[in-house]
């Protein structure tokens, strides 16, 4: 190669390197003012706010993300007031998790940057913490990622680092933002396999970007029972009944819930580990739908054990 061509090649490589270095970090917008306003109302009512107070002083002046959360998860001020009256300890305890949000805020830039590196087409919506009616840890709306602090605080306080657990659930929801199939209701005939890949895939990519899944208890509770769980999943995979596998609660160590997350995670991980092009593997995983799920399973190389 001539000296001139060598110089041009070096200049091109340097320019590419500088362009990558100069690329702006993904934006991180995280807000908790809805939570702070809730506790002003809560304290003024000495822990027993009524529906009228909650509607006028917490919900109505809230963020657009909170308004969407009312539609999708809270339902109404009456339902929120009833939840507070039914489980007051959860709402008392959630206040203590507010201090952990500083840790989460500090971790999100690195998590978002890893997501951008794995999937350059990624988008990064705002993250809003709210108080809900103790039925949702995290979800996505048209206004971004919404985290129910009271639910996540109840789950996360078993961890040594609550702020880090919040980071993992945000990372999980961030993956759902990138999934076209995760932005719409499941289609008619949606299989367990497809829906497990949506949730387990989100857990796997969350692990790649934040360092752990949003459901670390499943890694512990399934230990020693992997074969039986995978065999049972394999029998149900192409059916449409998800009641024993997804959205059935965290469960207990003796009877874990949401095991479809765990199996979906293992299939997604197998696919990624077999892939030569890791970015392409992530893109394929993010775009799995009901029609392509069987092919993804085959290409992953994952198979339930034939015998335990």
C-alpha positions as CSV (number, residue, x, y, z in Angstrom):
1,X,0.0,0.0,0.0
2,X,1.4,3.4,-0.9
3,X,2.2,6.0,1.7
4,X,-0.7,8.2,0.5
5,X,-3.2,5.3,0.7
6,X,-1.9,4.4,4.2
7,X,-2.4,8.0,5.3
8,X,-5.9,8.2,3.8
9,X,-6.9,4.9,5.6
10,X,-5.5,6.2,8.9
11,X,-7.4,9.4,8.5
12,X,-10.6,7.6,7.8
13,X,-10.2,5.4,10.8
14,X,-9.4,8.4,13.0
15,X,-12.4,10.3,11.7
16,X,-14.7,7.3,12.4
17,X,-13.2,7.0,15.9
18,X,-13.7,10.7,16.6
19,X,-17.3,10.5,15.3
20,X,-18.0,7.7,17.7
21,X,-16.4,9.5,20.6
22,X,-18.3,12.7,19.8
23,X,-21.7,11.0,19.5
24,X,-23.9,12.4,22.2
25,X,-24.9,10.2,25.0
26,X,-28.6,9.1,25.0
27,X,-30.7,11.5,26.9
28,X,-31.8,10.5,30.4
29,X,-35.0,12.2,31.7
30,X,-36.2,10.9,35.0
31,X,-38.8,12.6,37.1
32,X,-40.3,11.9,40.5
33,X,-42.4,15.0,41.1
34,X,-45.7,13.0,41.0
35,X,-44.5,10.9,43.9
36,X,-43.4,14.0,45.9
37,X,-46.9,15.6,45.3
38,X,-48.6,12.3,46.4
39,X,-46.9,12.4,49.7
40,X,-47.8,16.0,50.3
41,X,-51.5,14.9,49.9
42,X,-50.9,11.7,51.9
43,X,-49.3,13.6,54.8
44,X,-52.0,16.3,54.8
45,X,-54.6,13.5,55.2
46,X,-52.5,11.7,57.9
47,X,-52.1,8.7,55.7
48,X,-55.8,8.4,54.8
49,X,-56.5,10.5,51.7
50,X,-60.0,10.3,50.2
51,X,-60.8,9.9,46.5
52,X,-61.7,13.6,46.2
53,X,-58.4,14.7,47.6
54,X,-56.4,12.3,45.5
55,X,-58.2,13.4,42.3
56,X,-57.9,17.1,42.9
57,X,-54.5,17.3,44.4
58,X,-52.6,14.3,43.1
59,X,-54.0,13.0,39.9
60,X,-55.5,16.0,38.1
61,X,-52.3,18.2,38.4
62,X,-50.1,15.2,37.5
63,X,-47.8,14.6,34.6
64,X,-49.2,13.3,31.3
65,X,-47.4,10.0,32.1
66,X,-49.5,9.8,35.4
67,X,-52.7,10.5,33.4
68,X,-51.9,7.6,31.1
69,X,-51.1,5.4,34.1
70,X,-54.5,6.2,35.5
71,X,-56.1,4.9,32.3
72,X,-54.0,1.8,32.0
73,X,-53.4,0.8,35.7
74,X,-54.9,2.9,38.4
75,X,-58.4,3.1,37.0
76,X,-59.8,6.0,39.2
77,X,-59.2,8.0,42.3
78,X,-61.7,5.8,44.1
79,X,-59.7,2.7,43.3
80,X,-56.5,4.4,44.4
81,X,-58.1,5.4,47.7
82,X,-59.3,1.9,48.3
83,X,-55.9,0.4,47.6
84,X,-54.2,2.8,50.1
85,X,-56.8,1.9,52.8
86,X,-56.3,-1.8,52.1
87,X,-52.5,-1.9,52.2
88,X,-51.4,1.2,54.1
89,X,-48.0,-0.3,55.0
90,X,-46.9,-0.5,51.3
91,X,-47.6,3.2,50.8
92,X,-45.9,4.1,54.1
93,X,-42.8,2.1,53.1
94,X,-42.6,3.5,49.5
95,X,-41.6,6.9,50.8
96,X,-38.3,5.4,52.1
97,X,-37.4,4.3,48.5
98,X,-37.4,7.9,47.3
99,X,-33.8,8.3,48.5
100,X,-32.7,5.4,46.3
101,X,-33.6,7.3,43.2
102,X,-30.4,9.2,43.3
103,X,-28.5,6.0,42.8
104,X,-30.8,5.0,39.9
105,X,-30.4,8.4,38.3
106,X,-26.6,8.0,38.4
107,X,-26.7,4.5,36.8
108,X,-29.1,5.2,33.9
109,X,-26.6,7.1,31.6
110,X,-24.4,4.0,31.4
111,X,-27.4,1.7,31.0
112,X,-28.8,3.8,28.2
113,X,-25.4,4.1,26.5
114,X,-25.0,0.3,26.5
115,X,-28.5,0.0,24.9
116,X,-27.5,2.5,22.2
117,X,-24.3,0.5,21.5
118,X,-26.3,-2.8,21.2
119,X,-29.1,-1.3,19.2
120,X,-28.3,2.0,17.5
121,X,-31.9,2.5,16.5
122,X,-33.0,2.7,20.2
123,X,-35.1,5.5,21.4
124,X,-35.0,6.8,25.0
125,X,-38.2,8.1,26.4
126,X,-38.7,9.8,29.8
127,X,-38.9,7.7,32.9
128,X,-41.6,8.8,35.4
129,X,-42.0,7.5,38.9
130,X,-45.6,7.6,40.2
131,X,-47.6,6.2,43.0
132,X,-50.2,3.7,41.7
133,X,-52.6,1.3,43.4
134,X,-50.0,-1.3,44.2
135,X,-50.6,-3.4,41.1
136,X,-47.8,-2.5,38.6
137,X,-44.1,-2.2,39.0
138,X,-43.3,-0.9,35.5
139,X,-45.0,-0.3,32.2
140,X,-44.7,1.8,29.1
141,X,-47.2,4.4,27.8
142,X,-47.1,6.8,24.9
143,X,-45.4,9.2,27.2
144,X,-42.6,6.9,28.2
145,X,-41.6,4.5,30.9
146,X,-43.7,4.6,34.1
147,X,-42.6,3.0,37.4
148,X,-45.0,2.4,40.2
149,X,-42.8,3.2,43.2
150,X,-45.0,1.6,45.9
151,X,-45.0,-1.8,44.0
152,X,-41.3,-1.7,43.1
153,X,-40.4,-0.6,46.6
154,X,-42.2,-3.6,48.1
155,X,-40.3,-5.9,45.8
156,X,-37.0,-4.2,45.7
157,X,-36.4,-3.8,49.5
158,X,-35.3,-7.4,49.6
159,X,-32.2,-6.3,47.7
160,X,-29.2,-4.7,49.2
161,X,-29.2,-1.9,46.6
162,X,-32.7,-0.7,46.0
163,X,-31.6,2.0,43.5
164,X,-29.9,-0.7,41.4
165,X,-33.0,-2.8,41.3
166,X,-34.9,0.2,40.0
167,X,-32.3,0.5,37.3
168,X,-32.9,-3.1,36.2
169,X,-36.7,-2.6,35.9
170,X,-36.2,0.6,33.9
171,X,-33.8,-1.3,31.7
172,X,-36.5,-4.0,31.2
173,X,-39.1,-1.5,30.3
174,X,-36.7,0.3,28.0
175,X,-36.4,-2.9,26.0
176,X,-40.2,-3.0,25.7
177,X,-40.1,0.5,24.2
178,X,-37.9,-0.9,21.4
179,X,-40.1,-3.9,20.7
180,X,-42.8,-3.2,18.0
181,X,-44.9,-6.1,19.4
182,X,-44.5,-4.8,22.9
183,X,-46.3,-1.5,22.0
184,X,-49.6,-3.2,21.0
185,X,-51.9,-5.7,22.6
186,X,-51.1,-9.3,21.9
187,X,-52.7,-10.5,18.7
188,X,-55.5,-13.1,18.5
189,X,-53.9,-16.5,18.8
190,X,-50.7,-15.2,20.5
191,X,-48.7,-18.1,21.8
192,X,-47.1,-18.6,25.1
193,X,-43.7,-18.9,23.3
194,X,-44.1,-15.5,21.6
195,X,-45.2,-13.7,24.8
196,X,-42.4,-15.4,26.9
197,X,-39.9,-14.1,24.3
198,X,-41.2,-10.6,24.7
199,X,-40.8,-10.7,28.5
200,X,-37.8,-13.0,28.7
201,X,-36.1,-11.1,25.9
202,X,-36.6,-7.9,27.8
203,X,-35.1,-9.5,30.8
204,X,-32.1,-10.7,28.8
205,X,-31.3,-7.4,27.1
206,X,-31.8,-5.6,30.5
207,X,-29.1,-7.9,31.8
208,X,-26.8,-6.9,29.0
209,X,-27.4,-3.2,29.6
210,X,-27.8,-2.9,33.3
211,X,-26.0,-6.0,34.7
212,X,-29.0,-8.0,35.9
213,X,-32.5,-9.0,35.0
214,X,-35.6,-7.3,36.5
215,X,-36.5,-10.7,38.0
216,X,-33.4,-12.0,39.8
217,X,-35.4,-14.1,42.2
218,X,-36.3,-16.5,39.3
219,X,-32.6,-17.3,38.8
220,X,-32.5,-18.5,42.4
221,X,-35.9,-20.1,42.8
222,X,-35.6,-22.3,39.7
223,X,-32.2,-23.7,40.6
224,X,-32.4,-27.5,40.7
225,X,-35.8,-27.5,38.9
226,X,-34.7,-26.4,35.4
227,X,-35.5,-29.6,33.6
228,X,-39.0,-30.0,34.9
229,X,-39.9,-26.4,34.2
230,X,-38.5,-26.4,30.7
231,X,-40.3,-29.7,29.8
232,X,-43.6,-28.2,31.0
233,X,-43.0,-25.0,29.1
234,X,-42.2,-27.0,25.9
235,X,-45.5,-28.8,26.1
236,X,-47.4,-25.4,26.4
237,X,-45.2,-23.3,24.2
238,X,-47.4,-23.2,21.1
239,X,-50.6,-22.9,23.0
240,X,-52.4,-19.7,23.9
241,X,-52.9,-20.3,27.7
242,X,-50.4,-18.2,29.5
243,X,-52.1,-18.3,32.9
244,X,-49.6,-20.6,34.5
245,X,-46.6,-18.9,33.0
246,X,-47.0,-15.1,32.8
247,X,-48.5,-12.3,34.8
248,X,-49.5,-14.6,37.6
249,X,-47.5,-12.8,40.3
250,X,-44.0,-13.2,41.8
251,X,-45.0,-16.3,43.8
252,X,-42.8,-17.8,46.4
253,X,-39.6,-19.9,46.4
254,X,-41.7,-23.0,46.6
255,X,-44.1,-21.9,43.9
256,X,-42.5,-19.2,41.7
257,X,-44.7,-17.1,39.4
258,X,-43.9,-15.6,36.0
259,X,-41.8,-18.6,35.0
260,X,-42.4,-17.7,31.3
261,X,-40.0,-14.8,31.9
262,X,-37.3,-17.2,33.0
263,X,-37.7,-19.6,30.1
264,X,-38.0,-16.8,27.6
265,X,-34.8,-15.4,29.0
266,X,-33.0,-18.7,28.5
267,X,-34.1,-19.0,24.9
268,X,-33.1,-15.4,24.2
269,X,-29.7,-15.9,25.8
270,X,-29.1,-19.1,23.8
271,X,-29.9,-17.3,20.5
272,X,-27.5,-14.4,21.4
273,X,-24.7,-16.7,22.5
274,X,-24.9,-18.7,19.2
275,X,-25.0,-15.6,17.0
276,X,-21.8,-14.3,15.4
277,X,-23.2,-10.8,15.0
278,X,-24.4,-9.7,18.4
279,X,-26.0,-6.5,17.3
280,X,-28.0,-8.3,14.6
281,X,-29.0,-10.9,17.2
282,X,-30.4,-8.1,19.5
283,X,-32.3,-6.6,16.6
284,X,-33.8,-9.9,15.7
285,X,-34.8,-10.5,19.3
286,X,-36.4,-7.1,19.6
287,X,-38.5,-7.7,16.5
288,X,-39.8,-11.2,17.3
289,X,-43.5,-11.5,16.7
290,X,-46.1,-14.2,16.9
291,X,-45.3,-15.5,13.4
292,X,-41.5,-15.5,13.8
293,X,-41.3,-16.9,17.3
294,X,-41.1,-20.6,16.3
295,X,-38.3,-19.8,13.8
296,X,-36.5,-17.9,16.5
297,X,-36.8,-20.8,18.9
298,X,-35.4,-23.2,16.3
299,X,-32.5,-20.9,15.5
300,X,-31.7,-20.4,19.2
301,X,-30.7,-24.0,19.6
302,X,-32.7,-24.2,22.8
303,X,-34.4,-27.5,23.5
304,X,-36.1,-28.8,26.6
305,X,-34.3,-31.8,28.0
306,X,-35.8,-35.1,26.9
307,X,-35.4,-36.6,30.3
308,X,-34.8,-35.3,33.8
